[in-house]
Amino acid sequence: MIVLVARYYGKPGQGDAIEAALKQMAPRVATSEPGCLLYHACRSQEQPDQFLLYEQYADEEALQHHRQTPHYRQFVEETILPLLEKRERDLYTLVVGQPPVSTDQKRAGE
């Protein structure tokens, strides 16, 4: 499993626009990327133009698929990136932990 941690440092005053784009992106990831097991975006309480994204992908293929989707191009490349002063990304391999359980998996186990 691949974990992607990204930090977005928005230009001053761009936090609301970045948040709005992330809120539009998330449901598209959920409905069209089965290999994306978790997609969380967090906004700093102390620096409202800064964001932390935490994503889990089943494998490298799923991560590459994410980067090729129309919604990634629209919301990340075209909308969010121009609003940033900088972006940092790190890839990790999950060592301990379980992927989240989907609603369907929970129902199946009942």
Disulfide bonds with the S-S distance in Angstrom:
none
